[in-house]
Amino acid sequence: MKNIKDNLASIFWSTITVVFVLLVHNGREPLYLIALTGIPILVAIFYYKRSLFPLAAYLLALGVLGRFTRYYRQNYASDTLLATRDYIGYMLAGKNVYRELIMTNFGLTPFSYLPASLFWYLPAYVMTVDLRFFEMLVATLVPVAFYMYGRLTKSWFFLPLLAVVAVTPFLLDLSADGSNDNSGIFLLLLSLIFFRKAQITKNMKLLYLSAVMLAVAAAFKHYVFFLLAFFLPYVFVLRKTLPQGPAKFFLLFFTTIGLISLPFILGAPDGFIRALTYVELRPTYPIWGWNIWAALRDGFGFTLPVQTMWMIRLICTIGTVLVTLKCMTYKRVWETYLGAIMTMLVYLVLSWWTTYAHFTFLVPLMGLLAIEHALDTV
């Protein structure tokens, strides 16, 4: 991995600018008013010590404390964790969750999540811990994991990106609103940290650990498959530089996914297909959110049937995947991040129901792309 010569002053002031804007947008909560007051102190420390570590510690503290304060100031806005809690109850009662229905904000719905989510939240459920609190605790680890990935570069140029991950208002909101996106992000970041560390140190144990963690992430959140479409071919090509690595990587990856998911899928294949169909078509969901269909409806009064919107999204998403796979060199990990970002953006802007939660996955992934792309162009 190449080293980047840091321009410390440029990095410091870029990060301070980002933090200042985000703190203002977080409102007048005491934590952020105190954080604003701390900026002049950070400036004084920087020009006295010429070190960026205090700024990094400040960002991590904000990222952790900000998520705690959100938990105590919010309630359930999403029914994801509430539904997951109900389905864990079905699982513990010996029932296959893909055969069951529960009542949500949108009526009777099937289990529209993936099996790893049941096991991930099981300890909190058994200990009667609020799943929203558990998710908030995991969310506090997201900026820490992003920091760890960035420090693999032996540089500080990623600090403005860390500021975005740590202090962006909607990311803070999603840490405690009852959604499960932060857990998915954390699992993915953890697997990628192990993977990049394995590449740097040639440590095969870390590579195999990354395969297991990536499988858990893939069995937890649907959106991970946007990355897998490009990441798995990239790993396959690594057999030229790590002869023994990729074969065992794939064995561990698919074995882990199979152990987690196959008992549920094989026990109720029709229910699993029904769940995937529900996730894709969302027949009870209206046109809403950050997408082209909401713009066409609100701006021009133009709407299409759900099946037509779905077909357009499917064709464009598959087209994006194929074009990106065709253009990849399979020599740079940032290409896999770029492919995932482009494909997911196409998918989301052509969806008819999109919320902040749907875009949460993109923010740290864009940060990782910026880190890896910068390394490649030095």
Secondary structure per residue as TSV (DSSP state, phi and psi in degrees):
chain	resnum	aa	ss	phi	psi
A	1	M	-	360.0	131.1
A	2	K	-	-73.3	151.2
A	3	N	-	-97.7	146.3
A	4	I	-	-111.8	131.5
A	5	K	-	-77.7	114.7
A	6	D	-	-75.7	137.4
A	7	N	-	-96.1	94.1
A	8	L	H	-59.7	-42.3
A	9	A	H	-64.7	-41.9
A	10	S	H	-63.6	-44.4
A	11	I	H	-63.3	-44.0
A	12	F	H	-60.7	-51.0
A	13	W	H	-73.9	-29.6
A	14	S	H	-63.4	-43.8
A	15	T	H	-67.2	-43.6
A	16	I	H	-60.8	-40.0
A	17	T	H	-61.8	-46.9
A	18	V	H	-62.1	-46.0
A	19	V	H	-61.6	-44.7
A	20	F	H	-58.3	-48.0
A	21	V	H	-61.7	-44.4
A	22	L	H	-69.5	-37.3
A	23	L	H	-62.7	-42.2
A	24	V	H	-62.1	-41.0
A	25	H	H	-72.2	-15.3
A	26	N	T	-81.2	-3.7
A	27	G	-	89.1	-163.2
A	28	R	S	-100.4	27.6
A	29	E	-	-64.0	138.0
A	30	P	H	-51.3	-40.5
A	31	L	H	-55.7	-44.7
A	32	Y	H	-78.2	-27.3
A	33	L	H	-68.0	-40.4
A	34	I	H	-64.7	-41.5
A	35	A	H	-62.4	-39.0
A	36	L	H	-61.7	-41.4
A	37	T	H	-63.3	-28.2
A	38	G	H	-76.9	-13.4
A	39	I	H	-60.9	-46.7
A	40	P	H	-59.2	-33.2
A	41	I	H	-66.0	-40.9
A	42	L	H	-61.7	-41.1
A	43	V	H	-61.4	-45.5
A	44	A	H	-61.9	-43.4
A	45	I	H	-63.1	-41.4
A	46	F	H	-62.5	-45.8
A	47	Y	H	-76.3	-15.5
A	48	Y	H	-87.5	-43.3
A	49	K	H	-99.7	-24.1
A	50	R	-	57.6	41.5
A	51	S	-	-126.3	144.0
A	52	L	S	-98.6	-3.8
A	53	F	H	-62.0	-42.0
A	54	P	H	-59.0	-37.2
A	55	L	H	-66.1	-41.1
A	56	A	H	-63.1	-42.9
A	57	A	H	-63.4	-39.1
A	58	Y	H	-60.4	-44.3
A	59	L	H	-65.8	-42.6
A	60	L	H	-66.2	-40.0
A	61	A	H	-63.7	-42.3
A	62	L	H	-62.2	-42.2
A	63	G	H	-62.3	-39.7
A	64	V	H	-75.2	-52.3
A	65	L	H	-66.6	-34.3
A	66	G	H	-63.2	-34.6
A	67	R	H	-74.7	-35.2
A	68	F	H	-63.0	-45.9
A	69	T	H	-65.5	-34.0
A	70	R	H	-63.1	-38.6
A	71	Y	H	-60.5	-43.6
A	72	Y	H	-80.5	-9.4
A	73	R	H	-109.4	-1.7
A	74	Q	-	-121.6	172.7
A	75	N	-	-136.2	-171.2
A	76	Y	-	-69.0	115.4
A	77	A	-	-105.4	-25.5
A	78	S	-	-108.1	147.4
A	79	D	S	-97.0	11.0
A	80	T	H	-60.5	-52.6
A	81	L	H	-72.2	-30.4
A	82	L	H	-64.2	-42.8
A	83	A	H	-65.9	-41.9
A	84	T	H	-59.9	-40.7
A	85	R	H	-60.5	-43.2
A	86	D	H	-64.2	-40.7
A	87	Y	H	-71.6	-30.8
A	88	I	H	-61.8	-38.6
A	89	G	H	-60.1	-43.5
A	90	Y	H	-60.4	-44.1
A	91	M	H	-62.1	-44.6
A	92	L	H	-67.3	-22.2
A	93	A	T	-84.4	3.7
A	94	G	T	86.4	16.1
A	95	K	-	-103.3	149.9
A	96	N	-	-81.4	120.7
A	97	V	G	-62.2	-25.4
A	98	Y	G	-76.4	-4.4
A	99	R	G	-98.8	-5.8
A	100	E	-	-105.2	159.7
A	101	L	E	-128.3	147.6
A	102	I	E	-133.5	164.3
A	103	M	E	-90.9	126.1
A	104	T	E	-124.1	-170.2
A	105	N	T	-61.6	-20.5
A	106	F	T	-111.5	22.3
A	107	G	E	94.6	-164.6
A	108	L	E	-66.0	126.2
A	109	T	E	-134.9	149.9
A	110	P	E	-79.4	176.8
A	111	F	-	-72.1	100.6
A	112	S	-	-98.6	20.0
A	113	Y	S	-113.8	-173.5
A	114	L	-	-109.7	155.8
A	115	P	T	-59.5	-31.4
A	116	A	H	-61.7	-25.6
A	117	S	H	-63.6	-31.2
A	118	L	H	-65.1	-44.0
A	119	F	H	-75.7	-32.2
A	120	W	H	-63.7	-42.8
A	121	Y	H	-93.0	-1.9
A	122	L	H	-58.8	-45.6
A	123	P	H	-58.2	-42.5
A	124	A	H	-64.2	-40.4
A	125	Y	H	-62.1	-46.5
A	126	V	H	-64.2	-36.7
A	127	M	T	-87.9	8.5
A	128	T	T	54.8	35.7
A	129	V	-	-87.4	136.2
A	130	D	-	-55.9	124.2
A	131	L	H	-62.0	-28.7
A	132	R	H	-66.7	-37.6
A	133	F	H	-66.8	-43.7
A	134	F	H	-59.5	-44.1
A	135	E	H	-63.7	-37.9
A	136	M	H	-62.8	-41.3
A	137	L	H	-61.1	-43.0
A	138	V	H	-64.1	-39.3
A	139	A	H	-61.3	-32.1
A	140	T	H	-65.2	-20.8
A	141	L	H	-85.0	-13.5
A	142	V	H	-63.4	-52.4
A	143	P	H	-62.8	-32.1
A	144	V	H	-64.6	-44.6
A	145	A	H	-64.2	-40.4
A	146	F	H	-63.5	-39.9
A	147	Y	H	-60.6	-44.3
A	148	M	H	-62.1	-40.8
A	149	Y	H	-63.3	-45.0
A	150	G	H	-61.8	-37.9
A	151	R	H	-72.0	-11.9
A	152	L	T	-61.3	-20.7
A	153	T	T	-80.7	-8.2
A	154	K	T	59.5	30.2
A	155	S	S	-137.5	172.8
A	156	W	S	-117.2	5.4
A	157	F	T	-66.0	-11.1
A	158	F	T	-85.8	-2.1
A	159	L	H	-58.2	-41.0
A	160	P	H	-58.7	-33.8
A	161	L	H	-70.9	-37.4
A	162	L	H	-62.8	-37.3
A	163	A	H	-60.2	-40.8
A	164	V	H	-63.8	-46.3
A	165	V	H	-65.1	-36.6
A	166	A	H	-80.4	-33.5
A	167	V	H	-124.3	-2.8
A	168	T	-	-60.8	127.4
A	169	P	H	-54.9	-46.8
A	170	F	H	-71.2	-24.9
A	171	L	H	-70.7	-37.0
A	172	L	H	-65.3	-42.1
A	173	D	H	-59.4	-42.8
A	174	L	H	-73.1	-9.2
A	175	S	T	-76.2	-14.3
A	176	A	S	-144.3	22.1
A	177	D	S	-101.0	3.3
A	178	G	S	97.7	6.0
A	179	S	-	-91.7	169.2
A	180	N	-	-115.5	15.8
A	181	D	H	-68.7	-34.0
A	182	N	H	-66.0	-34.4
A	183	S	H	-64.7	-42.3
A	184	G	H	-61.2	-42.5
A	185	I	H	-64.6	-43.7
A	186	F	H	-62.0	-46.0
A	187	L	H	-61.0	-40.8
A	188	L	H	-67.4	-45.4
A	189	L	H	-59.4	-41.4
A	190	L	H	-62.1	-43.1
A	191	S	H	-65.2	-38.3
A	192	L	H	-72.4	-32.5
A	193	I	H	-62.3	-47.9
A	194	F	H	-60.7	-40.5
A	195	F	H	-64.7	-48.7
A	196	R	H	-68.7	-36.5
A	197	K	H	-64.1	-37.9
A	198	A	H	-64.3	-39.9
A	199	Q	H	-64.5	-39.7
A	200	I	H	-71.0	-43.3
A	201	T	H	-97.0	-6.3
A	202	K	T	59.5	33.0
A	203	N	-	-92.1	108.7
A	204	M	H	-69.0	-29.4
A	205	K	H	-63.7	-39.4
A	206	L	H	-66.4	-36.5
A	207	L	H	-62.8	-42.7
A	208	Y	H	-70.0	-36.1
A	209	L	H	-64.4	-38.1
A	210	S	H	-63.9	-34.8
A	211	A	H	-63.9	-42.6
A	212	V	H	-65.5	-45.5
A	213	M	H	-66.4	-36.6
A	214	L	H	-65.6	-37.8
A	215	A	H	-65.1	-40.9
A	216	V	H	-62.5	-43.4
A	217	A	H	-62.1	-41.1
A	218	A	H	-68.6	-30.9
A	219	A	T	-85.3	0.5
A	220	F	T	-104.4	-43.3
A	221	K	-	-134.3	131.0
A	222	H	T	-58.9	-36.4
A	223	Y	T	-65.8	-18.4
A	224	V	H	-61.1	-25.8
A	225	F	H	-68.0	-20.4
A	226	F	H	-64.2	-34.7
A	227	L	H	-79.7	-39.2
A	228	L	H	-59.9	-32.4
A	229	A	H	-57.6	-26.6
A	230	F	H	-112.2	-30.1
A	231	F	H	-72.9	-41.2
A	232	L	H	-64.9	-42.7
A	233	P	H	-60.8	-36.1
A	234	Y	H	-62.8	-44.0
A	235	V	H	-63.8	-38.7
A	236	F	H	-59.9	-39.9
A	237	V	H	-69.3	-21.9
A	238	L	G	-65.1	-10.1
A	239	R	G	-59.8	-18.8
A	240	K	G	-75.3	-29.8
A	241	T	T	-105.6	-25.7
A	242	L	S	-125.7	77.7
A	243	P	T	-51.4	-42.5
A	244	Q	T	-90.0	-13.8
A	245	G	H	-70.1	-58.0
A	246	P	H	-58.2	-38.5
A	247	A	H	-60.6	-48.4
A	248	K	H	-71.2	-31.5
A	249	F	H	-57.7	-50.1
A	250	F	H	-66.6	-37.4
A	251	L	H	-61.5	-47.7
A	252	L	H	-67.1	-39.1
A	253	F	H	-61.8	-53.6
A	254	F	H	-72.4	-32.3
A	255	T	H	-64.4	-43.3
A	256	T	H	-64.9	-44.9
A	257	I	H	-60.8	-42.6
A	258	G	H	-62.9	-44.1
A	259	L	H	-62.8	-36.5
A	260	I	H	-77.6	-43.8
A	261	S	H	-100.9	-36.2
A	262	L	H	-60.1	-39.3
A	263	P	H	-57.1	-36.7
A	264	F	H	-74.9	-43.4
A	265	I	H	-69.1	-46.2
A	266	L	H	-69.8	-27.3
A	267	G	H	-74.9	-21.7
A	268	A	-	-153.2	66.8
A	269	P	H	-60.1	-37.1
A	270	D	H	-66.4	-37.7
A	271	G	H	-67.6	-37.0
A	272	F	H	-65.3	-43.6
A	273	I	H	-64.0	-39.8
A	274	R	H	-60.8	-39.9
A	275	A	H	-65.7	-44.1
A	276	L	H	-63.6	-39.9
A	277	T	H	-63.2	-40.2
A	278	Y	H	-64.4	-43.2
A	279	V	H	-62.0	-40.4
A	280	E	H	-75.6	-44.5
A	281	L	H	-93.0	-30.2
A	282	R	-	40.7	63.2
A	283	P	T	-63.5	-23.3
A	284	T	T	-95.2	1.1
A	285	Y	-	-93.7	136.8
A	286	P	-	-81.9	171.6
A	287	I	S	-72.9	120.4
A	288	W	B	-164.3	148.0
A	289	G	S	107.7	-153.4
A	290	W	S	-98.7	84.0
A	291	N	S	-156.9	166.8
A	292	I	H	-69.2	-30.9
A	293	W	H	-69.8	-36.0
A	294	A	H	-66.0	-38.2
A	295	A	H	-65.4	-43.3
A	296	L	H	-67.5	-37.7
A	297	R	H	-69.8	-48.5
A	298	D	H	-74.6	-31.8
A	299	G	H	-88.6	-32.8
A	300	F	H	-130.2	-1.0
A	301	G	-	68.8	25.8
A	302	F	-	-105.0	126.4
A	303	T	-	-135.4	158.5
A	304	L	-	-129.0	158.4
A	305	P	-	-63.1	154.0
A	306	V	H	-56.6	-42.9
A	307	Q	H	-62.6	-35.7
A	308	T	H	-70.5	-43.8
A	309	M	H	-62.0	-40.1
A	310	W	H	-63.7	-42.3
A	311	M	H	-65.2	-40.7
A	312	I	H	-62.7	-44.5
A	313	R	H	-62.7	-43.1
A	314	L	H	-61.4	-48.2
A	315	I	H	-63.4	-44.7
A	316	C	H	-68.6	-36.9
A	317	T	H	-67.5	-47.0
A	318	I	H	-62.4	-40.4
A	319	G	H	-60.6	-41.2
A	320	T	H	-64.4	-42.1
A	321	V	H	-60.6	-48.2
A	322	L	H	-65.3	-42.2
A	323	V	H	-64.8	-42.1
A	324	T	H	-66.6	-43.0
A	325	L	H	-61.0	-35.6
A	326	K	H	-67.4	-35.4
A	327	C	H	-88.0	-16.0
A	328	M	-	-67.1	146.3
A	329	T	-	-92.8	-16.4
A	330	Y	S	63.3	24.9
A	331	K	S	-114.1	-10.7
A	332	R	-	-129.6	130.2
A	333	V	H	-68.3	-27.4
A	334	W	H	-63.6	-24.3
A	335	E	H	-63.4	-34.5
A	336	T	H	-68.4	-38.1
A	337	Y	H	-66.8	-42.1
A	338	L	H	-62.0	-44.6
A	339	G	H	-60.3	-43.8
A	340	A	H	-63.8	-42.7
A	341	I	H	-64.9	-47.6
A	342	M	H	-62.6	-44.7
A	343	T	H	-65.8	-42.6
A	344	M	H	-68.5	-37.5
A	345	L	H	-61.8	-44.6
A	346	V	H	-60.4	-45.7
A	347	Y	H	-60.1	-45.6
A	348	L	H	-73.3	-41.9
A	349	V	H	-69.8	-18.5
A	350	L	T	-100.6	3.5
A	351	S	-	-83.3	159.5
A	352	W	S	-103.8	-6.3
A	353	W	B	-134.1	107.6
A	354	T	-	-135.1	137.1
A	355	T	-	-124.0	175.5
A	356	Y	H	-53.4	-39.3
A	357	A	H	-58.9	-35.3
A	358	H	H	-66.1	-26.7
A	359	F	H	-94.6	-6.1
A	360	T	H	-60.3	-39.1
A	361	F	T	-60.3	-30.2
A	362	L	H	-73.7	-31.7
A	363	V	H	-62.8	-56.6
A	364	P	H	-65.3	-31.4
A	365	L	H	-65.9	-39.1
A	366	M	H	-63.2	-37.3
A	367	G	H	-63.4	-42.9
A	368	L	H	-64.3	-38.7
A	369	L	H	-60.8	-44.2
A	370	A	H	-62.2	-41.8
A	371	I	H	-62.7	-50.8
A	372	E	H	-70.2	-36.3
A	373	H	H	-67.2	-38.9
A	374	A	H	-62.8	-40.6
A	375	L	H	-62.8	-36.2
A	376	D	H	-75.8	-22.7
A	377	T	T	-103.2	4.7
A	378	V	-	-72.1	360.0
